[in-house]
Amino acid sequence: MGLFGSKSGGSKKPYFGLTGGWLTFWVSVACSTDMTLFGYDQGVFGGVIVTQDFLVTHDLVGPTKTSLLGTVTAIYDIGCFFGAVAAFSLGEKLGRKKSVMLGTTVMAIGAILQIASYGVPQMIVGRIVAGLGNGMNTATAPVWQAETSKAAWRGKLIVVELILNIAGFSLSNWVTYGFSFVPGPVSWRFPLAFQFIFIFILWATVPWLPESPRWLIAHGQIDAADQILADLEAKETDDPYIITESKAIQWAANYEREHTVSWLDLLRGRSAGGTCTIRRLLLGGGAQAMQQLAGINVTSYYLPTVLIQSVGLEEKLARLLAACNSVSYLAFSLIGIPNVERWGRRKMLMYAATGQAVSYALITGLLRYSELPGYPHSKEVASASVAFFFTYYVFFGIGFQGVPWLYPTEINSLSMRTKGAAVGTATNWIFNFMVVEITPIGIQNLSWKFYIIWTVFNASFVPIVYLFYPETSARSLEDIDRMFRENQSVFIFKDKGAISSKRPQAYIEHQENEIRRNSSVISADPKAMERMRERVAAANRNESDEEKEAGGFVHDEKV
């Protein structure tokens, strides 16, 4: 039975008989569709709010309605905030699958309310409801993916989801651009309705896919979890690897129950001694806050508006440039996949923040001259600023798109990982709301000075990351726990081992010593050696049988 094998037999098998890599593939399809829906839903409204029929229908025409238009757009993020919070309370009771199904259904209701809207109150309700569903989904899907994937695939699959999030954003820009040539309400109602393609895919796939074995074990359903682990690995439940994996998850679940820190204790500043729990929560939440304060949603939600009002472009050209920019954003974000481990988290954040700060500084300077009365080249410098909106997305896609989502899952201890993800996701959405709320009125009232804010924020991230943020690449989660136990200083830059993109030699030597110690224990125990030989022989026999069944074509699977 190979990596992408499927079980056969007389009785009806779950998951349409899929096991191993194919089963993981379909879980990835569902989770990736969810993140694509997130990207589409986040980007589509930027094209909707510059559609004349939408503005007239909802009485949002004119400068006096700018603040209300910002609220209608930003209120979505308040729904996302509460949806993310709900995912870590209600979601823990329902499980990963039911949470995604609930979130998707809530998003569908919100989408219908927006599509059928003829007034601001209904649109606001639709935005909040859709946000609730999206917040629940975005907090659940990456966890479900991680808990049903092989360790070697986990990081890559989550990064792929984030890339598809950008793909959804890009698609929304092209759909709204295409329908900008269509007169009447279909020009904005259809782009809002298009998201049902992703909703239908989720409704069609999620119900028959496996629940997270980690969630099942945490809720006492060990037999069901063992069967899912076996199906995901294309093995039997009595396979030594499945037994070992199940026991490891059971140990982790018991550890979390015994060592978890309550929200009340965290608010009081209490945590387990020497683990730097609150500091680690702040680092994870801070990474998400920096992503939003970098100014990405000044342009993600409002790039057509920015190009029309700040740069002075006509609507069709602004939409086209926004769509082209989204393709550039998607292409350069791919650079982050191979380099996130090579460069490390710290360098990626600092390099990206530097590029983003320079881009916003140049945008600010060029727009300042474009608005200068009597300046003879105002049109030329305004057009030149467009290039630096593109370079901003290049740097953001390489460094700031993925790392802030990865960092909270790495930096927090085992017993705090769920709460750390909750804090990170909720922080992202609440800062997202703030940025989206102030942008229209900021552009209207401050004009070119508005972009100074984002220049300063991006420039400040370089020393913040350098001084306070430890490196997490090339380290096991246990290495990170050890680093916080041994380094209590918040000024992390003083510790060369903590900021190196390579794993510290001390950690490597410690691991090698542990391996030698465990090997000597097994060698001294004849019964343990005999059990190991039996397991290896059984594994070899099973693999030989599978190879015969497959006609000799079996993928080499290493665990």
N, C-alpha and C positions, 0 to 999 in steps of 0.2 A: 504494500500500500504506500504509494509515493506521497510526495509533498502535496500534490493536488489530487490525491486519490479520492474515491468515493466508495462507501461500503455497499456491498450487495448482500442480499439474503432473502429468505422467504417472507419474513414479516415486513410490514410497512415501516420504513425508516423515517425519522423526522428530518426536516430541512430538505425534503425532496431527495434524500439519500446523499446529500453533499457532506463532506467531511474535510478536515485538513485545510489546505490553502484555499480551496474553493469556498469553503464556508467562511473563512476569514475575509475572502474577497467580497462576499455579499454583505457582510457586516460593514466593510469599508465602503461599499456602494451606498448603503443607507446613511452612514455617518458623513460621508463626503457630500451626498445630496443635501443633507441637513445644513452643512456649512456653505454650500453653494447657494441655498435658499437664503441663508443669513446675508451673504454678500449681495445677492440680488435685491433683497428687501431693503438693505441699507443704502444702496445706490439709486434705486428707481425713483425715489421721491425728489432727488436733485433735479431730474429731468421733468418731473411732473409740475413742480412749483414755478417753472418758467413757461408753462403752457398757458396761453391766453384764455382758452375756454375754461380751464380749471380755476384760474384767478377770478374770472367773471362769475362763474357758477357759484363760487364760495364768497363772493364779495371781498376779495383780497387784493384789489387793484389799487395802486397808489402808495406813496411814501408813508401815509398815516397808518397803513395796515402792515407795515414791515415787522413791527414787534409781534403782532398776532400771527403773522406767517411763520416767524421764528419759533413761536410756541407750538403751533400745529406740527411743525417738523420735529422739534426737539422732544415733544411729549412722548414720542415713541420710545425714547431711551429711558424714561421713567418707568414705562411698562416693562422694558427689558431688565431694569434694575430689580424690580420686585419679582419678576419671573425667575431671575438668577437666584435670589434669596429663597424663593419657594422651592427651587430645585434641590436645595440642601436640607430641607425639612420634609415637605410633602414628597419630594422625589426619593428620599431615602426609604420611605415607607412603600412607595409604589414599585420601585425597581427601575432599572435603566430603560427597558423597552416600553413600559407603560408611561414613563415620564415623557419619552420622545413622542409617543402616540398622542398623549394629552396635549403636549406643547404644539404639535403639528395641527391638531384639531382646533385648538384655540387660535392659532395663526390663521387658519382657514376662515373662522368666524370673523376675525379682525379684517381679513382681506375682503370678504363680502361686504362688510360695513363700509369700507373705503371705496370699493368699486361702485356701490349704489348710492354714494353720498351726494347730497344736494345742498348741504349746509355745513358750516364750521363745527357745530356741536357733534353731528354724526361723524365727521371726519376725525375729530379729536378722540371720540370713543373708539372708533376703529383703529386709530394709531395706538392707543393704550392697550387694547385687547391684543393686537398683533404683536406688540412689544412683549406682553406677558408670555405669549407662546414662544417667541424667539429667545427670550431670556432663559426660559426653562430648557429649551433645546440646546442652546450654545453652552450651557453649563453641564449638560448631561452627555451629549454625543462624544466629546473627546474622552471622557471617563469611560464610557461604554467601549469605545474603540481600544483604549489602552488595556482594559481588563479582559478583552477577548483576543488579544494579539500576542504572538510570540515576542519575547523580549528583544530579539534582534530586529524585529520589524516595527516595534512600537513607535519610536521617535520618527522614523521615516513616514509612517502612515499619518501621524498627527500633522507633520509638516505638509504633507500632500493635501490634507484637509484645508489647511490655511491657504495654500496656493489656489485651491478650488474656490475658496471664499473670494479671492481676488477675481477669479474667472467669473463668478456670479456677478460681482460688481461691474466688471467689464461688459458682460452681456447686457446688464440693465442700461448702461450708457448707449449701447448700440440700438437696443430696442426703442428707447425713448427718442433717439435721434431719428430712426426710421419712421416712427409714427408722428414725428413733428411735421411731416409733409402731408399728413392726413387731417382734414378739417373736422371740427366738431368734437364732441365728447369722447369719441373712440380714441382720440390722440393721447388721452391720459388714462382712460378707463381700461383699455386693453393692456398697456404695460403693467398696470396694477394686477390685472387678472392673470397675466402670464406666469406668475409665481405658482399657480395651481399645477403646472407641469411637475414641479418639484414636490409639491404636497401629495399629488397622486402617486408619485414614485415611492415616497415614504409610506403612505398608506398600503401600498402593494407589497413592500418588502419587510418592514419592521415586524409585523405580527408573526411571521413564520421563522424569524431568526432567533438564535439562542439568547437567553438572558445572561447577564454577567455572572460567571461562576463565583467571583469574589463577593458579589452582593448576596447570592444564594447561601454561601457559607456563613456570611455575617448574620444571616437570618435563620440559621439552623438547618437549611436544606442541603445537607452534605451529599447525599446520594445523587440528587439531581445535578449538583455542581460537578461531581466526579464524572457523570455521564457527559456533560457538556465539555469538560476538559478533555475527555477522551475523544469526543467528536472533533473538537478544534485541532487536536494533534493527530487525528486519524489513527488512534490506537485503541486498545481495550481498557476498561476501567481497572483491571488488575495489573496493568503494565507498571513496572517499577517507576518509570518517569512520572506517570499520572499520580501514583500514590505519593511520591515525593512532593510533587507540585501541590497536591491537595493539602498535605500536612503543613507545607510552608504557608499557604494562604490561611489555614486555620490558626497557625501560630500568630500571623500578622493581625488577624481579626481579633484574637484574644488580647494581644498586646495593645491594640487600639482601645479596646473596652477598658482595660486596666489602667492605661496611662493617659487617656484623653483629658484635655483641659476644657472646662466649661466656658461658655461665652461670658458668664458672669465673672469668673476668675480672671479672664483675659481683660475685661473692662476695668477690673480692680488692680490690674498690673501684676497678677500672680501667675506664675508658670513653674514648670518643673525646674528645679535648681540646676544651673549650669548648661541648660539646653538653648538659651537665648531665644525662647519661643516668640516673644513679642517682637524682638528685633527682626527675626526671620519673617514674621507676618508683614512687618512694615516694609521690608525689602521687596517681598513679592508684590504687595499692593502698590508700592512705589513704582515698580517697573510698569505696571498697568497704567498708573496715573501719568507717568512720563509719556507713554504711547499717545494718550489723548492730548496732553499739553504740548506735544510736538506739533499740533495743529493739523493733523491728518484730516479731521472731519470738518475743518474750515473748507477744505476742497472736496472731500468725498461727498458731502451732502450738497455743497453749494458751488462746485467748480463752474458750471454754466453761469450761475449768478455772479460769481467773482469776475469771470471773463467779460460779462456784459456790463456790470456796473463799475468795476475797478479799471478794467483794461479798455472798455469801450467798444467791444466787438458786437457785431449783430448776432441775433439769436441762433440762426442756423450754423454759422461758423463756430460759435461758442460750443454748441452741442457736438459738432464734429470733432473739435479739438479735445473736448472732454472724453469722447469715445476713443480717440487715438491715444490719448494719455493713459487710459486704462489698459490698453494693450501693452504699452511700454512698461507700465507698472507691473503687469503680470509677467512679462519677459524677464525683467531684472530681479524680480523676487525669486526666480529660480536659482540665482547665484547663491542665495543664502543656504540652500540645501547642502551642497558639498562643503561649504566653508564654515558652517556653524560650529563644527568640531575642530576644524583646522585653525581658525582664527580665535575661537573662544567667544563666550558671551560678552565679556567686557569690551574687547576690541571692536566687535561688531557694533555694539551700542555707541561707543565713543566715536568710531569712524562715521557712523550714520548721523549722529547728532551734529558732528562738525559740518558734514555736507549739507544737512538740513538748515543749519544756522546760516551758512554762507548763501544758500539759495534764497532764504527769506530776506536776508540782508540786501541782496541784489534786487529782489522784487520790490522791497521797500524803497530803495534808492531810485529805481527806474520809475516807479509809479509816482514818487514825489515830484520828479521832473515833468512827468506827463501831465500833472495837475497844476504845474507852475504857470501862473498867468503870463501870457506873452512869450512863452518858451517856443522857439520855432520848430523844434523836432519832437513835440509832445506825442504825436501819433507814432513815430518810429520807436521811441523809448518804451511806450506802452506795449507795442507789439513785441519788443525785445524781452519784456518781462515774462511773456508766455513761456519762453525757453526754460526759465528757471522754476516754473511750476512743474515742468517735466523733470528737471534734475532733482527737485525735491522728492518726487515720487520714486525716482531711481534709488536714492539713498535710503528712503523709508522702506521700500520693498526689500532691499538687501538686509538691513539690520533691524529696523523697528517693527516690522510686520510680525515676525515669528517669535523673537526672543522674549518679549514681555509676556507672551502666553506660556512659553516653556518654563520660564524662571520660577514662578510660584510652585509648580509641581516638583521642581528639583530642590529648592532652597528650604522647604519646610520638612520637619521631621515626620516619621511614619505616622505617629499618632495625631499630627496636626495637618496632614496633607489635605483632607477634605475641607477643613475649616480654612486652610490657606487658599485653596482654590475658590472658596466662597468669597473670601475677602478680596482676592484678586479680580474675579469676575465682576463683583458688585462695584468695586472701585472703578473699573474700566467704564461701566455703564453710567455711573453718576457723573464722572468727569466728561464723558461723552455728551451727556445732557447739557452740562454747563457750556461746553464749547459750541454746540449746535444752537443753543438758545441765544447766545450773545452775538453770534456771527452776523446775521442780517443787520441788526441795529448798529453793530460795531462798524461795518463797512459803510453804512449810511451816514453815521455821525462823525467817525474818525477818518474816513477815507484811507489814504496811504499810511497814516499813523497806526492804523489797526494792526498792520503786519509787523510793527516793531515788537509787539507782545510776543509773537511766536519766534522771532529772532532771538530775543533775550532768553526765553524758555529753553530753546534748543542749545544755545551756547552754555547755559548753566548745567545741562545734563552731563557735559564732559567731565567737569571736576567732581560732580556728585557720584558718577559711576566710578571714577578713578579712586576717590577717597573711601567710599563706603561699600561697594559691591564686590563680593568675592567671586572668583571664577568657579563655574560648575562643570565645565566641559572636561572630558577624559577622566571623570571621577565617578566612583560608585556613590550611591546615596549614603552609604555608611561612611565614606570618606568625608562627605560634607558634614555629617553629624560630628565626626571626630574633630574636624576643623573648628567648629563652633565651641566644642568643649575645651579645646586647647587655646583658642584665640578669643578672649572676651572683649578685646578692644573694638570699638565701632570703626576706628580708622584702619581699614583693612589693608591699605596700600603699603603699610610698613612690613607686612608679612609676605615675602617673595613667593613662598609656597602657595599662599592663598590667592595670589593674582596671576600665577603662571597658567598659560593655556595647556601646559603639559601636566600630567599627573605627577605630584611630588614623589621623589625617590623614596622618602620615608614610608609613604603609603604602599609603594610597590614592594619594598623589603618586608614590611609587616605582613602583607598578603602571602608572599613567598614563604615566610617563616610559618604561617598558619597552615599552608598547604603541606609543607614538610612535616609539621607536627601531626596533622591528621593522617598523613600517609603512614607515618611510623606507628600510630595507634592501630591502624587497620592491619599493618604487616605483623604486629605483635599478637594479633587475635586470629588464630587459624580459622575459627568459625566465621568471622567477618570476611576473611579472604575467600572462604568456600562459598559464602552467600554471594559475594561479588562475582565470582567465576560463574555461578549458576545464572545470575542475572544477565551477564554478558553472553553466555551460551544461548539463553532463551531469546535474547534480542537478535542474535545472529540467525537462529533458526527461523524466527518470525520474518526477518528480512529476506531470508532465502526463499521461504514459502511465498512471500508477496512477490518476489522477483519472478518466480515460476508462473504465478497467476497472471502477471502482467506481461509475460513473454520476454522477460529480461529487461524491460524498460522501466526502471524505477529511479526516481530522483533521489539523490543523496541528501538525506535530512540529518542535520546535526543539531543537537540540543545542548 
